[in-house]
């Protein structure tokens, strides 16, 4: 009797699993994340504050060491944070950014970590700064958005995952 019950349970679970279409993280997702990050970078460079909701979602968590964790609950506050950060770079001669490396690690069909390195350049073409971040991205309503950033020292790129 126990054997029959076990076989029946296995069949039920197997049929149930096969009957459901399980979403998987694939190459199309990685490409969509890369495209979203490039569009986000362009919006950052051009100070396109109206585009922030297209690329960032709330609640948003940012951890910029050594200043600590900063949760941002509303889109209005997130846009203001984005504006303050971007505008502060102008005084330092900022012109544009370029990603050097990206590593995407799927956490689920709709979530991933993206480890990046990049450089910000001045108007004269010299390097303003080198940065490394880990982005937490999530797919909602068919679109990938950034829901968190964590700063990282450039030499440690790729060591998180």
Secondary structure as UniProt FT lines:
FT   HELIX           2..19
FT   HELIX           27..46
FT   HELIX           49..51
FT   HELIX           52..55
FT   STRAND          56..64
FT   TURN            65..67
FT   STRAND          68..72
FT   HELIX           75..90
FT   TURN            91..93
FT   STRAND          94..108
FT   TURN            109..110
FT   STRAND          111..122
FT   TURN            123..124
FT   STRAND          127..140
FT   TURN            141..142
FT   STRAND          143..152
FT   HELIX           154..156
FT   TURN            157..158
//
